[in-house]
C-alpha cells in the first residue's frame, strides 16, 4: 500500500475545564461537595474559609445576575490562564468572595448526554414525612442532638459492675458482650467463640495435645454457657439471644403468668412461621387454643422488641440536611437556600496582593518563572468559587420551579401531587434534562410535610375517566390511605384497591397497584390480616 496524506474537516464538542468542573459540582451531594471543598482548600493556597461571609438567605434573595453588576465596571487587571502578564484582562469585582457572579449564565449542558429518567420518585427520603405539616417548635435541640448516648456494650458493662461474679465469669460475660451485634443478638455461636479462645488447632499427630485442646475448649464452652445466662438477666430484656425465637421467649417470660403467655411462648418457640403467614387454622391445631386466646397471644408477642439493641443505635447517620427550605410567603411559597450547606469561601487577600505586586514590579516581565503558575492557581480558585455559586443558584431555580408546579402538595399533602416530568422543568428554565436530573439527585427540600429528595416531586401520569391525569405519587398516597383505613380482619387485596381507585376515576391496573404497594413497603393482604 502506498502511503498518502489526507486532510479532513470535522466538528466536535469540547468541554472546557471550567465547564467540566461546573457539571461535576452540580451532581455532587452536599457531603461530597464539602469533601471537594476541603480538598480544594488543602490544594490551593489562594482559597480560604470566610467566617464573615454574608448570610445565605440574603444571597439567595438576589438573583445571580444582579449580584454581578459590579463585575462589568471593574478595571482591575488579572492574568488569564497561561498569561505572561503582558496583556491584562478585566478582573471581576467581588470575585474574591462568594458574592460574585456572572453577567451571563453558564451553559451547563454538553449537548450530547441524555439520561433516561421517567421522573418517578418512589419514596421520600425522610423519617419526618407524615400525613400533615410538622408542628412548629418541634425541632431537636442542637445540644441534645450532639449528646453522646451510651452504646449497648457500655450499658451492659455498667450493669456488670454491680454484679458479684468471679473474675472468670466476669471475663466470660465481657467476651459475650463484645460479641453482640448492633441489634443485641449474639453474632457468633458459643462453640466458635470457645474454639477461638482455646487457641489454634493442635497437631493432629499429637493425641495428647488434641485431648488437652478439646478439654480446654469444653471448659471454656461450659463457662460461656453460664455467662450467657448471666447476660440474659441484664437489661434490655432479650439481649444476647441467638435468634428471634429466643429473643421473644426471653421477653415473654417476663410477662405476667397467664394462659395467653403460655400460648405466646409456645408460638414463639415453634410456630413463628405460621404466625407470620396468619394461618389461624394451623395455629389452632398446633396449640389447641381458640381464636380469642390466639389474639391475646399475638398481642403479647407484638409487644416484645425484636431488636433489643435498637434504642442504643446511633440515629445521627439517618439525619438528612436539606439543601433548600420552603417558606410560606403570603399566599405562595418561596424557596431559600439552607445556609448550613453553603460553603463560605474567599480569596486570600494577602497572597493575591503579593502576586499583583510581584507581577507589577517586574515591569511586565511576567513576574518570574513561577508567576504564570501562581496566576493559574488564583484563577482556579476564582473559577471554583464561581462554579459553587452557580451550583446553588441552579438548585434554587429548579426548586422554585418545582414548588410553583406542585403548590397543591404544600397545602394538602402528597395526595394533591400533580404529574411532573423532567422535560417540563427543563423547558421552563431553558436547561437540559440531564441538568435537571443532576440537580434533583441527592438534593433535598425541607417542606411542611418533612424533608424530601427533589426527585420525589416528579411523578408519571395516569389516566382518569374525566380525561385528565393523576400523578403516580398521589396514587401511592391514596393507596396508603386506603390500606390505613381497611378492616384488619378483611384487608384489601390489590384487585379490590384497583377497583376502588377506578370508582374514584383513576384507572390503575392490579399489577400497578402491587408495584406501588411494594414501593410503599406495605405487605400483601394475607400478611396484613389480623388473627
C-alpha positions in Angstrom: 0.0 0.0 0.0 1.3 3.4 -0.9 1.3 5.9 2.0 -0.6 9.2 1.5 -1.6 12.3 3.4 -5.2 13.4 3.7 -6.9 16.5 5.2 -10.2 16.1 6.9 -12.5 18.7 8.4 -14.8 17.7 11.3 -16.7 19.3 14.1 -16.9 18.0 17.7 -18.0 19.4 21.1 -15.2 20.1 23.5 -15.9 20.9 27.2 -13.6 23.5 28.8 -12.1 22.5 32.2 -14.3 25.1 33.9 -17.5 23.7 32.4 -16.4 20.2 33.3 -15.9 21.3 36.9 -19.3 23.0 37.0 -21.1 19.9 35.7 -19.2 17.7 38.2 -20.0 20.0 41.2 -23.7 20.2 40.2 -24.2 16.4 40.5 -22.4 16.1 43.9 -24.4 15.7 47.1 -23.9 18.1 50.0 -21.5 15.7 51.7 -19.5 15.2 48.6 -19.4 18.9 47.9 -18.0 19.6 51.3 -15.3 17.0 50.8 -14.5 18.6 47.4 -14.2 22.0 49.2 -11.9 20.5 51.8 -9.6 19.1 49.1 -9.5 22.4 47.3 -8.7 24.3 50.5 -5.7 22.0 51.0 -4.5 22.1 47.4 -5.0 25.8 46.6 -3.2 28.4 48.8 -5.3 31.3 47.4 -8.5 29.8 48.8 -9.5 30.1 52.4 -12.6 29.9 54.6 -14.5 33.1 55.0 -16.0 33.2 58.5 -17.6 36.6 57.9 -19.4 35.7 54.7 -23.0 37.1 54.3 -25.9 35.0 55.3 -27.0 32.6 52.6 -30.6 33.8 52.9 -29.5 37.3 51.9 -27.6 35.9 48.9 -30.5 33.7 47.8 -32.9 36.6 47.8 -30.9 38.3 45.0 -30.6 36.7 41.5 -27.2 35.6 40.4 -27.0 38.1 37.6 -27.9 41.1 39.8 -25.1 40.1 42.2 -22.5 40.7 39.5 -23.3 44.1 38.2 -20.1 45.4 39.7 -18.1 42.9 37.5 -18.9 45.0 34.4 -17.5 48.1 35.9 -14.2 46.6 37.2 -11.0 47.6 35.6 -8.6 45.7 37.9 -6.1 43.7 35.9 -5.7 39.9 36.3 -3.9 37.2 34.3 -5.8 34.6 32.3 -4.7 31.0 32.0 -1.2 30.7 30.8 -0.9 34.5 30.5 2.6 36.0 30.6 1.3 39.2 32.2 1.9 41.4 29.1 -1.8 41.6 28.3 -4.3 42.4 31.1 -7.9 41.5 31.2 -10.6 42.9 33.4 -10.9 41.1 36.8 -14.4 40.7 38.1 -15.0 42.9 41.1 -16.1 41.0 44.1 -14.5 37.8 42.7 -12.6 37.3 45.9 -15.7 36.3 47.9 -18.6 34.0 47.3 -20.8 37.1 46.4 -19.6 37.4 42.9 -21.4 36.0 39.9 -21.5 36.2 36.1 -23.5 38.5 33.8 -24.5 35.6 31.7 -25.4 32.1 32.9 -23.1 29.3 32.0 -24.4 26.6 29.7 -24.5 23.6 32.0 -25.3 21.0 29.3 -22.9 19.4 26.9 -25.5 18.8 24.2 -24.7 15.2 23.8 -25.6 13.5 27.1 -29.2 12.4 27.7 -30.2 10.4 30.7 -33.2 8.1 30.7 -35.3 9.0 33.7 -39.1 8.8 33.8 -39.3 11.3 36.8 -40.9 8.9 39.2 -39.8 9.5 42.8 -40.7 6.3 44.7 -40.5 7.3 48.4 -39.5 10.4 50.3 -36.0 10.1 51.9 -37.2 11.4 55.3 -38.2 9.9 58.5 -40.1 13.1 59.4 -42.6 12.8 56.5 -46.1 12.5 57.8 -49.7 13.0 56.8 -49.7 16.6 58.0 -47.5 19.6 58.5 -44.9 19.3 61.3 -45.8 21.4 64.3 -43.8 24.5 64.9 -41.1 24.4 67.5 -40.7 20.6 67.2 -37.1 20.8 66.1 -34.3 19.0 68.0 -32.1 21.0 70.3 -28.6 21.0 68.9 -27.3 20.4 72.4 -29.4 17.3 72.7 -28.5 16.1 69.3 -24.8 16.3 70.0 -25.1 14.5 73.3 -23.3 11.1 73.0 -25.6 8.3 74.2 -24.0 5.2 75.7 -23.7 2.2 73.4 -25.3 -1.1 74.1 -21.9 -2.6 75.2 -21.3 0.3 77.6 -24.8 0.0 79.1 -24.2 -3.7 79.7 -20.8 -3.2 81.2 -22.2 -0.7 83.7 -24.7 -3.3 84.9 -22.0 -5.9 85.1 -20.1 -3.7 87.6 -22.9 -4.2 90.1 -22.9 -8.0 89.9 -20.9 -10.2 92.2 -19.2 -12.6 89.8 -15.9 -14.4 89.9 -13.1 -13.0 87.7 -13.5 -15.9 85.3 -17.3 -15.4 84.9 -16.9 -11.7 84.6 -14.4 -12.1 81.8 -16.7 -14.7 80.0 -19.6 -12.2 80.1 -17.4 -9.5 78.8 -16.4 -11.7 75.9 -20.1 -12.3 75.1 -20.9 -8.6 75.4 -18.2 -7.8 72.8 -19.7 -10.4 70.5 -23.1 -8.7 70.3 -24.2 -7.1 67.1 -26.0 -3.7 66.9 -29.4 -5.4 67.2 -28.3 -7.0 70.5 -28.0 -10.6 69.2 -25.1 -12.9 69.7 -23.2 -12.7 66.4 -21.2 -16.0 66.8 -22.2 -19.4 68.1 -20.8 -20.3 71.6 -18.8 -23.2 70.0 -17.0 -20.8 67.7 -16.2 -18.4 70.5 -14.8 -21.2 72.7 -12.7 -22.5 69.8 -11.2 -19.1 69.2 -10.4 -18.6 72.9 -8.9 -22.1 73.1 -6.2 -21.1 70.6 -5.0 -22.6 67.3 -5.6 -26.1 66.2 -3.2 -28.6 67.8 -1.0 -31.0 65.8 -3.3 -33.8 64.6 -0.5 -36.3 65.0 -0.1 -35.5 68.7 -3.0 -37.2 70.6 -2.1 -35.7 73.9 -2.2 -32.1 72.5 -5.5 -32.8 70.8 -7.0 -34.1 74.0 -5.7 -31.2 76.0 -7.1 -28.7 73.5 -10.5 -30.4 73.4 -10.7 -30.4 77.2 -9.8 -26.7 77.3 -12.4 -26.0 74.7 -15.1 -27.9 76.7 -14.3 -26.0 79.9 -14.5 -22.7 78.0 -17.8 -23.7 76.4 -19.3 -24.5 79.8 -18.1 -21.2 81.2 -19.6 -19.4 78.2 -23.0 -21.2 78.7 -23.0 -20.0 82.3 -22.0 -16.5 81.2 -24.8 -16.4 78.6 -27.4 -17.0 81.4 -25.9 -14.0 83.3 -26.1 -11.9 80.1 -29.8 -12.9 79.6 -30.5 -11.4 83.0 -29.3 -7.9 82.0 -31.3 -5.1 80.5 -32.6 -4.7 77.9 -34.5 -7.9 78.1 -33.8 -10.2 75.2 -30.2 -9.1 74.8 -27.8 -11.9 74.0 -30.4 -14.0 72.1 -29.1 -16.2 69.3 -32.2 -15.9 67.1 -35.6 -14.2 67.1 -37.4 -17.0 68.8 -35.1 -17.0 71.8 -35.3 -13.2 72.0 -39.1 -13.3 72.1 -39.2 -16.1 74.6 -36.8 -14.2 77.0 -39.1 -11.2 76.9 -42.4 -13.3 77.2 -41.1 -15.0 80.3 -41.0 -11.6 82.0 -44.7 -11.1 81.3 -47.3 -11.9 84.0 -48.2 -15.5 84.1 -51.4 -16.3 82.2 -52.8 -18.8 79.7 -52.1 -16.4 76.8 -48.5 -16.1 77.9 -48.0 -19.9 77.8 -49.5 -19.9 74.3 -47.4 -17.0 73.2 -44.2 -18.8 74.4 -45.2 -21.9 72.5 -45.9 -19.9 69.3 -42.6 -18.0 69.6 -40.6 -21.2 70.1 -42.1 -23.4 67.4 -44.7 -21.6 65.2 -43.4 -18.2 64.3 -43.7 -19.0 60.6 -47.4 -19.9 60.9 -47.9 -16.6 62.8 -46.2 -14.7 60.1 -48.5 -16.3 57.5 -51.5 -15.5 59.7 -52.5 -19.2 59.3 -55.1 -19.3 62.1 -56.3 -22.8 61.3 -52.9 -24.4 61.6 -52.1 -22.4 64.7 -55.3 -23.5 66.4 -54.5 -27.2 65.6 -50.9 -26.8 66.8 -51.5 -25.0 70.0 -55.0 -26.2 70.9 -56.1 -22.6 71.6 -59.2 -20.8 70.2 -59.0 -17.7 68.1 -59.6 -15.3 71.1 -56.7 -16.8 73.0 -54.5 -16.7 69.9 -55.3 -13.0 69.5 -54.2 -12.4 73.1 -51.0 -14.3 72.5 -50.3 -12.4 69.3 -50.8 -9.1 71.2 -48.2 -10.3 73.8 -45.7 -11.2 71.0 -46.3 -7.9 69.3 -45.5 -6.0 72.5 -42.0 -7.5 72.5 -39.0 -5.8 71.0 -37.5 -7.9 68.2 -34.2 -5.9 68.2 -33.2 -5.2 71.9 -30.3 -3.1 70.8 -32.4 -0.7 68.7 -32.6 2.0 71.4 -28.8 2.2 71.5 -28.2 2.6 67.8 -26.8 5.9 66.5 -29.6 7.8 64.7 -27.4 10.7 63.7 -26.4 9.0 60.4 -30.0 9.0 59.3 -30.4 12.8 59.5 -30.8 14.4 56.1 -29.7 18.0 55.8 -31.9 19.8 53.3 -30.3 21.9 50.5 -33.3 24.3 50.2 -36.1 25.3 52.6 -39.6 26.1 51.5 -41.2 29.1 53.4 -44.7 30.4 53.4 -44.9 33.9 51.9 -48.3 35.4 51.8 -50.4 33.1 49.7 -47.5 31.5 47.9 -44.3 29.6 48.7 -40.7 30.7 48.5 -37.5 28.6 48.2 -34.4 29.8 50.1 -31.0 28.1 50.3 -30.1 26.4 53.5 -27.2 28.5 55.0 -25.8 25.4 56.7 -24.8 23.7 53.5 -23.3 26.6 51.6 -19.5 26.8 51.8 -18.1 30.2 52.9 -15.0 30.8 50.8 -12.9 33.8 49.8 -9.6 34.5 48.1 -6.6 35.1 50.4 -6.1 38.9 50.1 -2.5 38.7 51.3 -1.4 36.2 48.7 -3.4 37.8 45.9 -1.9 41.2 46.7 1.6 39.8 46.9 1.2 38.2 43.5 0.0 41.5 42.0 2.9 43.5 43.4 5.4 40.9 42.4 4.0 40.8 38.9 3.8 44.6 38.6 7.3 45.2 40.0 8.9 43.3 37.1 7.7 45.8 34.5 5.6 43.4 32.5 8.3 40.7 32.6 5.8 38.1 33.8 6.9 38.2 37.5 9.5 35.4 37.2 9.2 31.8 36.2 6.6 30.9 38.8 4.2 33.8 38.2 2.2 32.1 35.4 1.6 29.0 37.6 0.6 31.1 40.6 -1.8 33.2 38.4 -3.3 30.0 37.1 -3.9 28.8 40.7 -5.5 32.2 41.5 -7.9 31.9 38.6 -8.6 28.3 39.5 -9.7 29.4 42.9 -12.0 32.1 41.4 -13.5 29.6 39.0 -14.1 27.1 41.8 -16.0 29.7 43.8 -18.0 30.8 40.8 -19.0 27.3 39.9 -20.1 26.6 43.5 -22.2 29.8 43.5 -23.8 28.8 40.1 -24.5 25.3 41.5 -26.6 26.7 44.4 -28.2 29.2 42.1 -29.3 26.4 39.7 -30.6 24.3 42.6 -32.6 27.2 43.8 -34.1 27.9 40.4 -35.0 24.3 39.9 -36.5 24.0 43.3 -38.6 27.2 42.9 -39.9 25.9 39.6 -40.9 22.6 41.3 -42.6 24.5 44.1 -44.6 26.5 41.5 -45.7 23.4 39.8 -46.6 21.5 43.0 -48.3 24.2 45.0 -51.2 21.9 46.0 -48.7 19.5 47.7 -47.6 22.2 50.2 -51.2 22.9 51.1 -52.8 19.4 51.0 -50.0 16.8 51.1 -48.9 14.1 48.7 -52.4 13.2 47.7 -52.6 16.5 45.8 -49.4 16.0 43.8 -49.6 16.7 40.1 -47.9 14.7 37.3 -44.5 16.2 36.6 -41.5 15.1 34.4 -38.0 16.5 34.0 -38.8 17.8 30.5 -41.3 20.4 31.8 -38.8 21.9 34.3 -36.1 21.8 31.6 -38.2 23.6 29.1 -39.3 26.2 31.6 -35.7 27.1 32.7 -34.0 26.6 29.4 -31.8 23.8 30.6 -31.2 20.2 29.5 -33.0 17.3 31.1 -29.6 15.8 32.2 -29.0 19.0 34.1 -32.4 18.7 35.9 -31.6 15.1 36.7 -28.2 16.1 38.2 -29.9 18.8 40.3 -32.6 16.6 41.6 -30.3 13.7 42.6 -29.2 13.6 46.2 -30.6 17.2 46.8 -33.2 17.6 49.5 -36.0 20.1 50.2 -37.4 20.9 53.6 -41.2 21.2 53.4 -44.1 21.5 56.0 -44.6 17.7 55.5 -41.0 16.7 56.0 -37.7 16.6 54.1 -37.9 15.0 50.6 -35.5 14.4 47.8 -36.2 16.7 44.8 -36.9 13.6 42.7 -39.9 12.8 44.9 -41.8 15.7 43.3 -41.7 14.1 39.9 -44.3 11.5 39.0 -45.6 9.8 35.9 -49.1 10.4 34.6 -52.0 8.1 35.0 -55.3 8.5 33.0 -58.6 9.3 34.7 -62.1 8.8 33.4 -62.6 12.5 33.1 -59.8 12.7 30.6 -57.3 14.3 33.0 -54.1 13.0 34.5 -53.2 11.9 38.0 -49.7 11.7 39.5 -48.3 8.3 40.4 -47.1 9.9 43.7 -50.7 11.0 44.5 -52.0 7.5 43.6 -49.4 5.9 46.0 -50.6 8.3 48.8 -54.2 7.3 48.1 -53.3 3.6 48.3 -51.6 4.2 51.6 -54.8 5.9 52.9 -57.0 3.1 51.7 -54.8 0.5 53.4 -54.7 2.5 56.6 -58.5 2.7 56.7 -59.1 -1.0 55.9 -60.6 -3.6 58.2 -57.7 -5.5 59.8 -59.8 -8.7 59.7 -60.5 -8.3 56.0 -57.6 -6.4 54.4 -58.0 -5.1 50.8 -56.5 -7.1 48.0 -54.7 -5.5 45.1 -57.7 -6.1 42.9 -60.0 -4.5 45.4 -57.8 -1.5 45.7 -57.7 -1.2 41.9 -61.5 -1.3 41.8 -61.8 1.4 44.5 -59.4 3.6 42.6 -61.4 3.1 39.4 -64.5 4.1 41.3 -62.8 7.4 42.0 -62.0 7.8 38.3 -58.4 6.7 38.4 -57.5 3.8 36.1 -54.8 1.7 37.7 -54.2 -2.0 36.9 -53.8 -4.6 39.6 -50.1 -5.1 38.8 -49.5 -1.4 39.1 -51.2 -1.3 42.5 -48.9 -4.2 43.6 -45.9 -2.3 42.3 -46.9 0.9 44.2 -47.8 -1.2 47.3 -44.3 -2.8 47.4 -42.7 0.6 46.9 -44.5 1.8 50.0 -43.3 -1.3 51.8 -46.9 -2.5 52.5 -47.3 -6.2 53.0 -49.7 -8.2 50.9 -53.3 -8.7 52.1 -52.7 -12.2 53.5 -49.8 -10.8 55.7 -51.8 -7.8 56.8 -54.7 -9.9 58.1 -55.2 -9.8 61.9 -55.9 -13.0 63.8 
